Amino acid sequence: MKMFIDGRWTDSSDGAVSSVINPATGVCVDTVPEATEQDVDRAIALAVEGQKEWNDIPLHEKLSILERYCVLLTENTEKIASIMCEEGGKPIEQCRTEVAANAAIFRIYCAAAYTFYGKSLPYNAEPRSQGDVAFTIHEPLGVFANIVPFNYPVELAAHKLAPMLVTGNSVVLMPSSKTPRSALLLVELLVRAGVPAKAVCCVTGAGSKVGSRAAADPRVAAVSFTGSTRVGINLAETCAKSLRPVSLELGGNDALVIFDDCDYALALDEVINGRIGNAGQTCCASKRFIVQRGIYDRFVRDLTARLAKIKMGDPSDPSVELGPCVREDSAADVEKQIRLTIEQGGKLVCGGKRTNAFVEPTVLEVSPETDIARDMEVFGPVFPMIVFDTVQEAIDIANNSCYGLSSGVMTSDMRVAMKVANGIHAGACIINGSGNYRLAHQPFGGYKLSGVGREGAVCTLEEMTQQKMISFKGILN
């Protein structure tokens, strides 16, 4: 496949390509262009022109175009899901669900755009404004450089496209070099639906090259990034030099607190389902399991037995629940983190082995002082188990991390649930559920090093626009 720029499939200016690897087999399934700095510059220049063209289209026509995109997307579900499965190793049923989520997110943002009102300022509120009529309107920021991670290349692309487009911005989309092809197809469908060819494009290549180049370009009005905290900080530093806004959804080491009085079967389901999906490669997946002492031993035993029944294998098989990590080197990193945890005193209960890009479901009993119980984010099917006694102890363990993306608490006592939800320093707390929970309307984002800003239909349109105040001075005097 090639890049999609100006409505055309395009090679890089120097002809360089990178390989797309199927992590389940280790086989190269395709190549995509490695964009040069000149390619990025050209895409941004086109986006500047395209933004003006797109913004001039009336809102109701924009939304009709985006609805046509949703129809095209649904018609191409199997094609896109198959490519996602092949390039990312995500089980095929999860891929189909993700394509459906993309369409739902677009439709929700379109609905939000219809009620994205300006405001009428108070009339005659001050002596100096007597007779004035003042109000606000929303104007697009301009060109967005949007960087999408490998783990949810279709769902997160929706959050990087829909709010920007409904508010009249243009987008240069930059997918992960590990999973670029599904994003390329999305952008092609947007243009087929009627979005001006210059207003949306997809540039492929290493994020350190294309993302950094785009973020440094003064023609880019804002950057939206989902990925690692280290890269997010670098992008924020770049944009700060010219006071351009950034939206950063970064790492997490999310806690799930499980009390003795919980619905035990539900808690087991939430622990497994909230961690096994996408081979544990989910930003808001629970990554620390803080279990009260009264049920701790039983819970570890039953979790281990349940994980032994998880079917791991070819992600294109609909019966497979656990596929590979996105690359063999990613799986090797998870393996190293498991070994480090054991060296720090953690007890390996089950799993711990890697075969190529596949990592077995792994249960570790750890103390709150280990790296994995604090600041080490593991992107793999690993279950660190931590015992606690009191409510405050559980909250303290959960907060002893540089991250704060999401969280969850399992208990039948709603007073305890609210105390935990109020006490945990995170962007969300799910009561009687895993923190692996995201709604299109939800103001999704985190505390501390988990990011800056929020994504969600209840808030994002404000962040995609500038507010302008217009006043008819003295018109009613």
N, C-alpha and C positions, 0 to 999 in steps of 0.2 A: 504494500500500500504506500501511498504518497501523502504528503501534507495536503491540506485543503485550504487554499488561499485564493481570494478573489473569485470564488465559485469554481475553481479548477483544481484538479489533482496535480500537484507540483513537486518536482524534485528539489533537493537542496542546491544552492548555486554552485557548490563544488562537487556535487554528485555523491557525497559521503552518505553512508547508511549505517544503521545499527540493527542488530538481530533481535527478533522477538522470539523468546524461548517458551515452549510449553513446559511448565515446571513438573508436570506429572510424568513426562517422558524424557525431558532434557533435550528435546529435538527442536531445532530452529524451524519455526512454522512460517516465518515471513521476515521481511525487512521493512524499515521505515526510514525516511530521510533524517539525517543529522543536520538540523538547521544551522546555518552560519549566522554571524552577527548581521550580515547584510540581509539575510532572509527575515530576521526578526525586525529589522528596521523597516523593511518594505511592508511587512504585515501591519506594523503600527501606522505607517503613513496611510495605507489603505483604510485602516480602521478610523482614522481621523475624518476622512472623507465620508466613509460609510455611516458614521455616527450622525452626521448632519442629515443625510438622506433618510435614515431610519427615524430620527426624531421628528422629521417633518410629516411622517405618516400619522394620521389621526389615531388616537388610542384604540377606538373600536376596530379599526382595520388591523392594527398591530395584534390585538388579541385574537382576531379571526385567523390571522396567519399562524399564530402560535397554537391555536386549536387544530389547524390543519397539520401542523408538525406532530401533535399528539396522536392524531389518526395514523399518520405515516409510521410513527414509532411503533404503535401497536401492531400494525401490519407487518413490521419487520422484527417482531419480538424474537423469533427463533434464530434469525440470522445474527442479531446482535448478542443474544444470550450465548450462542455457540462460540462466538469469537471471544467473549468475556471468559467463558469456561476454559477455552484453549490457551489463552495468553496469561490468565491469572490463576488458574487452578481452582477456582471457586466452583463448588458443586452446582450442577446445571439448574436444579430447582431454585437455588438461591439467586442465580443469574436471571432467571425469568422473573422472579419477584422484584429484582432490582430494576429491570426495564419498566415494569409496571409502576414502580415508585417514581421513576423519572417523569412519566406522563402525569401522575397524580400531583407531583410537585409543581409542574408547569401550570396545571389547571388551577391549583390553589393560589399561586401567585397572580394568575390572570384575574381570578375573582377578587383578590385583594386590591388589584390596581383600580377596579371600578369604584372602590370606596376610599381611595387614597386622596383624601380631601386636603385642600388648603384651609386656612383658618381666617376668620374675620376677627380683627382686633377690637377690643372694647371701644365703643363709641363714646366720645366726650369723657374719657376716663381721666384726662389731665387738662388743666387750663390751656396749656400750650397746643393741645391737639383738638381744641373745640372746632367742630364743623368738618373735621377730617374724616375720611373713610379709608381705612387701611386694612389690607388683607395680605395673605401669603400665597405663593404658588411654589410648586416643586419643579426644579430644572435638573436634567441629568448632569452627572459629573463629567462625562466624556468617554474616554477610552479606558476600559478595564483590562488589566493583565491578570488572568486567572489561572492558577496553578492547581491541578487536580492530582491527588495521590493515586497509588496503584490499587488500594484495597477496595474502593467503591468507585470505579471509574465512570459509571453511568449515573448512579444516584447522586454522587457529589457533583458531577458535571451539571446536573439540574440546578443545584444550589449556586453554581458559579455562572449560570446562563440565564435562568428564568427571571430573577429579580432585576438583573441588569437590563435585560431586553425590554421588560414591560415598562421600565421607567425611561426608555429612550437612549440608553447607553449602547456603545458597541463593545465587542468582546474579542480579545485575542486569547484563545484557550490553549493552554499548554499542559497536555496530559503527561503522566509518568512515562518514562521511556520503557518501563516494564510492561505497561498495559495501554498502549496508545491507540490501538485500532478501533476499539469500540467508541472512543470519543470522536475519532475521525468520522465515523458513520453518523453520529449524532449531528455534527455540524453540517454534513452534507444534507441531511434531512431538513434541517432548519432552512437552508437556502432553497431546497426544493419546495418547501412550504411557502416561500415568498419573502423571507428575510433578505434584504439587499446583500449581495455577495460580498461587498466590502465591509459590511457591518459585523460579520462574524467569521472567524477563521480558526483553524487549528494548526498549530506549529509544533512539530515534534523534535525531540532532541533532549540531551541531558539538561536537567533543571539548573544545574550549576552554571550552565552556559546560556541557555535561552531565557530562563527565568530571571537570572541576574541582569542580563542585557535589557530585558523589558522593564524591569523595576527601576533601572537607572535612567530610562528615557523620559525626559520631561514632558513628552507628549502623552504619556500615560498618566491619567488622572488619579488612578487608585489601583491597588493590588489586593487581590483576595487569594489567600493561600491556605491549603490544608496539608499538613505534613509535620515534619519534625520540629521540635522547639529550636534546635540549633539554626536551622535554615530560616525559620520564622524570625528569629532575632536579627539575622543578617539582613533580611528583607526590610524589617522595620528600621534598621539603621540607615539603609540606603534611602528609603522614602522620607525619613526624618530630615534629611539634608535639604529637601525642597518642600517640607510640610505637606506631603501628600498622604492621604489616609490609607491605612492597611487594615484588612480584616484577617485575623490569624486564628485558625483552629488547629491546635497543636497536640502535644502528647498527653498521655494520661496514665495513671496507675490506680485505677478506680477501685474503691472499696465496696464490698457487699457485706453488710453486717447481719448476722443470722443469730437470733435469740432462741433460747430454749423453747419458748411457747409458740414458735412459728408453726404454720402449716407445713409439716415436715416434707411431705411429698412435693408440694409446690416449691419449696425451697430447693430441693434436689433438682427439679426440672429447671428452675431459673438459673442455678449455678451452671448446669451443663449447657443448656440452650444459649445462655448468655455468653459462653466462652468458646464453644466448639465451632460456631458459625464462622465461615471464612477462615478456618484454621486458627482462630484466635487473633486474627489480624484486623482488629476493629478498635478504633481510638477509644470509644466509650465502653467497650466490653469490660466487665468486672475482671480485675487482675489481682486483687487481694481478697481473700475470703476469711472474714473475721468471725469466728464461730464461738458461741458461749460454751463454757466448760461442760454444762450438764448434758449436751448432746454431741460434743466435739468428737469423741472416739467413734461413736456410732456413725456420725455423719461422714467422717473420713473413710470408714470401712464401706459404707453403702455407696459413696461416690466412686470409690475405686472399683467396686463391683459393676456399677452402671457403665463406667468408662470402658471396662473390658469388653462390653458388648457393642461399642461404637464401631460402625463399619467404615474403615479407612481404605481409600483406593482411588480408582479412576474417576475423576470428578464428572465425567460425561455420563456415568451410570447414575440414573435417578435414585437408586437405592443407597448410594454412598452419602454418608453424613459428614465425613472429614476428608478434605483433600489436602494437597501439599501446601507448603508455604510458597510464596510467590517466586522464589528462586532458591537454588541450593545454598547459595551463600547466606541467604536470610535464615534458612533452617540451621545452618552451621552456627550462626550467631545465637540462635535460641539454645542450641546444644551447649555452647560456651557458657551462657547464662545459667543453665541448669547445673553445670559443673561448678561454677563459681559459688552458687548457692549451697551446694553440698560441702564445698571447701569451707564455707562460712558457718557450718554447723547444721545445715538443713538436712532433714531425713528424707531420702527418696522412698516413697511408698509404692509407686508404680510408674511405668513408662521410662522416660529419660533417654530413649534410643532414637537415633536418626537413620533413615535410609534415603540417601539422595536428598530430595526436597521435602520428604515426609518426616514429621516428628510425631512420635506416639503421644497420646494424651498422658500427661505427666502430673502426678500429685506429689507435692513436697510439703512436709511439715516444717515450719520455719518460726524463728523468733522475730519479734518486732524490730530487732536491731539489724537484721540482714538487709542487704541492698534491695532485694526483691520485695521486701515488706515496706520499703520507703520510696526510693527514687528511681529504681531500675524498671523501666517499662519493657515487658516481654511481649513481643508480637508473635505469639505462638500458643498452642493448646496446653498451657501450663497453669496449674492450680495451686498457688501457695496458700497453705492453710495456717491460720494464726488463732490461737485460743485466747479468750478473754473472760473476765468475771463480771465486771460492772459496766453499766451504761457509759459512764464517763471514760472508763478505760478504753472501750470500743471507739468512742469518738476521738480520743487522743491518738490512738493507733491510726485511725483513718486519716487524721489531719497531719500526721508526721510524714509529709511528702511535699515535694516541690510542686506537685501537680494537683489539680482540682477540677477535672472535667465533668465527671458524672459520679453517681453513687447509688446505692440501694440499701434498703433495710427490710428484713423479714421478721415480723412479729405480729401477734394478735392484739397487743396492747397499743392503742393509737396514741396514748400519751407518750409512751416510750418512742413510738415511731416519729412523732412530731419533735420530740427532744433531739433525736438523732438527726432528723432532716434539718432542723434549725441549727444544730451544732456543727455539722459537717461543712467544711469549706470547699464547696464544689458548685458547679453551674446547674446541677440538677440532683434531685434525690427521689428515687422511685420507691414508694412504699409498697411492700409485698411484690417486688419485682427487681430484676437485675437492672443495673444502670445502663445496660445495652438497650437503649430506648431512645428513639428519635422520631418526632412528629414534624411534618412540614411546617406547621404553624409555630412550633416551639422555638423560643429564643435560645438556640443551641450554641453553647460556648462554655468556657471555663474560667476558673479562678487561677491566680498565680501563673505558673509557667505553662498552663494549658491554653493560653491564648488571650486575644484582645478582640472585643466585638462579639456580636451575636448574629447567627443566621437563622431566619425563620420568618414566616409571612406576617407575624404580628409586629415585626420591628425592622426587617431588613430594607424595606423600600425607603425608609427614612435615611438609611446609611448609603443608599445608592444615588442620592440626590442632594442638591443644595436647596435651602429655603431662601426664597427672595421675598422681601416685603415691598409691596407697592402701596403708595398712599395718594389719594386724591386730596391734596391739601386745601382746606377751606371750602370744599365743594358744597357744603350744606350751610355755609354762613350767609 
